[in-house]
Amino acid sequence: MDKKVELQVINITNSQAQIGAFAMLLGEVDGERQLPIIIGPAEAQATALYLKGVKTPRPLTHDLFTTSLTVLGASLIRVLIYKAKDGIFYSYIYLKKDEEIIRIDARTSDAVALAVRADCPILIYESLLEQECLRMSAEKRNRSEETEDDEESEEEHSSSAPTSLSLEEELQQAIKDENYELAAQIRDQINSRNKNQ
């Protein structure tokens, strides 16, 4: 069975490419891998306000849900990001009531907003994180791949398509600039190339 890795919310920033959207950056606990997820303004605001300790005069939707669980004698015990398809992440929330565990499908942005309130783990499958992650430190490529890239570089530079190496450099620059949405798009392009090879 695929191992699960715990994530934590690192940052939420304005989208630089899509007006009204935000990029939420999740980071591997005790690790270097990071996962950018594009979320809507309501979920971004709800999570950011809670993380900053800002109290709202009236309960937000996620606060209401958390309070409802408590009143009903249930608790949120974990969130699992279980799939990614076309840049969209899919999650389950796991509730516990008495001895019963209930799994509910949820948008990842909502699941994370609830997880920070319940102080419960945000988990992702190891294979999914490895496939979708960004790394803060520059990745060392396999020497044999670098040799192949060098041999093909003249040919590839003559075309308008970016090389694998230049995409890696663009990815690292986007991470350095904290442009996580662009980094996610470049990551998807790299993953698409790797699948087609």
C-alpha positions as CSV (number, residue, x, y, z in Angstrom):
1,M,0.0,0.0,0.0
2,D,1.2,3.5,-0.9
3,K,2.7,5.3,2.1
4,K,1.1,8.6,3.3
5,V,3.1,11.8,3.8
6,E,1.9,14.7,6.1
7,L,1.7,18.2,4.7
8,Q,1.3,21.6,6.4
9,V,0.1,25.0,5.0
10,I,3.1,27.2,4.3
11,N,1.7,30.1,2.5
12,I,-1.3,31.5,0.6
13,T,-0.6,34.1,-2.1
14,N,-2.6,35.9,-4.8
15,S,-2.7,34.3,-8.2
16,Q,-0.5,36.1,-10.6
17,A,-2.2,34.6,-13.7
18,Q,-5.8,34.3,-12.7
19,I,-7.7,37.2,-11.2
20,G,-9.6,36.2,-8.1
21,A,-7.7,33.0,-7.5
22,F,-5.1,32.2,-5.0
23,A,-2.2,29.7,-4.7
24,M,-2.0,27.7,-1.5
25,L,1.4,26.1,-0.9
26,L,1.5,22.9,1.2
27,G,4.8,21.7,2.4
28,E,6.0,18.3,3.4
29,V,6.4,18.0,7.2
30,D,10.1,17.3,7.8
31,G,10.9,17.4,4.1
32,E,11.6,19.7,1.2
33,R,8.8,18.8,-1.2
34,Q,6.0,21.4,-1.7
35,L,2.6,21.2,-3.4
36,P,0.9,24.3,-4.8
37,I,-2.9,24.2,-5.1
38,I,-5.0,26.8,-6.8
39,I,-8.0,27.8,-4.6
40,G,-10.8,30.3,-4.7
41,P,-10.9,33.5,-2.7
42,A,-13.4,32.4,-0.1
43,E,-11.3,29.3,0.9
44,A,-8.1,31.4,0.8
45,Q,-9.6,34.0,3.0
46,A,-11.1,31.5,5.5
47,T,-7.8,29.6,5.8
48,A,-5.6,32.7,6.0
49,L,-7.7,34.5,8.6
50,Y,-7.7,31.4,10.8
51,L,-3.9,30.9,10.5
52,K,-3.4,34.5,11.4
53,G,-5.6,34.2,14.4
54,V,-8.1,36.8,13.1
55,K,-11.6,36.4,14.7
56,T,-14.5,37.2,12.5
57,P,-17.7,38.8,14.0
58,R,-19.8,35.9,12.6
59,P,-18.8,32.3,11.9
60,L,-17.5,31.6,8.5
61,T,-18.7,28.5,6.7
62,H,-15.8,26.3,7.8
63,D,-16.2,27.5,11.4
64,L,-19.9,26.6,11.2
65,F,-19.1,23.1,9.9
66,T,-16.5,22.6,12.6
67,T,-19.0,23.7,15.3
68,S,-21.7,21.5,13.8
69,L,-19.4,18.4,14.0
70,T,-18.7,19.2,17.7
71,V,-22.4,19.6,18.5
72,L,-23.2,16.3,16.8
73,G,-20.4,14.5,18.7
74,A,-18.2,13.9,15.7
75,S,-14.6,15.1,15.0
76,L,-12.4,15.5,12.0
77,I,-9.5,13.2,12.3
78,R,-7.6,13.6,9.0
79,V,-7.7,14.8,5.5
80,L,-6.3,12.7,2.6
81,I,-5.4,14.1,-0.8
82,Y,-5.9,11.0,-2.9
83,K,-5.8,12.0,-6.6
84,A,-4.8,14.8,-9.1
85,K,-6.2,15.1,-12.5
86,D,-5.8,18.0,-15.0
87,G,-4.4,20.3,-12.2
88,I,-7.3,19.5,-9.8
89,F,-6.7,17.8,-6.5
90,Y,-9.2,15.4,-4.9
91,S,-9.5,14.9,-1.2
92,Y,-11.4,13.0,1.5
93,I,-12.2,14.2,5.0
94,Y,-12.4,11.5,7.6
95,L,-14.8,12.0,10.5
96,K,-15.1,9.9,13.7
97,K,-18.3,9.5,15.7
98,D,-18.2,7.1,18.5
99,E,-16.4,4.1,17.0
100,E,-17.5,4.8,13.4
101,I,-15.2,6.4,10.8
102,I,-17.0,8.2,8.0
103,R,-15.2,9.2,4.7
104,I,-16.6,12.2,2.8
105,D,-15.4,13.5,-0.6
106,A,-14.4,17.2,-0.4
107,R,-12.7,19.9,-2.4
108,T,-9.1,20.1,-1.3
109,S,-9.4,23.8,-0.4
110,D,-12.3,23.1,1.9
111,A,-10.6,20.0,3.4
112,V,-7.5,22.0,4.3
113,A,-9.6,24.9,5.7
114,L,-11.3,22.3,8.0
115,A,-8.0,20.5,8.9
116,V,-6.3,23.7,10.1
117,R,-9.3,24.4,12.4
118,A,-9.4,20.8,13.7
119,D,-5.6,20.6,14.0
120,C,-5.7,17.3,12.3
121,P,-3.1,15.9,9.8
122,I,-3.3,16.7,6.1
123,L,-2.0,13.6,4.3
124,I,-1.2,12.8,0.7
125,Y,0.0,9.5,-1.0
126,E,3.8,9.4,-1.4
127,S,3.5,8.6,-5.1
128,L,1.1,11.5,-5.7
129,L,3.3,14.0,-3.9
130,E,6.4,12.8,-5.8
131,Q,4.5,13.2,-9.1
132,E,3.0,16.6,-8.4
133,C,5.6,18.3,-6.0
134,L,8.0,21.2,-6.4
135,R,11.3,21.1,-4.6
136,M,12.9,24.2,-3.0
137,S,16.4,23.0,-3.7
138,A,17.5,22.4,-7.3
139,E,17.1,18.8,-8.2
140,K,20.1,16.9,-9.4
141,R,19.4,15.2,-12.7
142,N,20.7,11.8,-13.6
143,R,24.1,12.2,-15.3
144,S,23.0,10.0,-18.2
145,E,19.9,12.3,-18.8
146,E,22.2,15.4,-18.8
147,T,24.4,13.8,-21.4
148,E,21.4,13.1,-23.6
149,D,20.1,16.6,-23.1
150,D,23.6,18.0,-24.1
151,E,23.6,15.9,-27.3
152,E,20.1,17.1,-28.2
153,S,20.5,20.7,-27.0
154,E,21.6,22.2,-30.4
155,E,18.7,20.5,-32.1
156,E,16.2,21.6,-29.5
157,H,17.5,25.2,-29.3
158,S,16.7,25.6,-33.0
159,S,13.0,25.0,-32.3
160,S,10.7,27.2,-30.2
161,A,9.8,24.5,-27.6
162,P,11.7,24.9,-24.3
163,T,14.2,22.1,-23.4
164,S,13.7,19.9,-20.4
165,L,16.6,21.7,-18.8
166,S,15.3,25.2,-19.4
167,L,11.9,24.1,-18.0
168,E,13.7,22.9,-14.8
169,E,15.4,26.3,-14.6
170,E,12.1,28.1,-15.1
171,L,10.6,26.0,-12.4
172,Q,13.3,26.8,-10.0
173,Q,13.0,30.5,-10.8
174,A,9.3,30.5,-10.3
175,I,9.7,28.8,-6.9
176,K,12.4,31.4,-5.9
177,D,10.0,34.2,-7.0
178,E,7.2,32.6,-5.0
179,N,5.1,32.4,-8.1
180,Y,3.6,29.0,-7.2
181,E,0.9,29.1,-9.8
182,L,3.4,29.4,-12.6
183,A,5.5,26.8,-10.9
184,A,2.5,24.4,-10.9
185,Q,1.9,25.0,-14.6
186,I,5.6,24.3,-15.4
187,R,5.5,21.2,-13.2
188,D,2.5,20.0,-15.2
189,Q,4.3,20.6,-18.5
190,I,7.3,18.7,-17.3
191,N,5.1,15.8,-16.1
192,S,3.3,15.7,-19.4
193,R,6.7,15.5,-21.3
194,N,7.9,12.7,-19.0
195,K,4.7,10.7,-19.6
196,N,5.1,11.1,-23.4
197,Q,8.7,9.9,-23.4
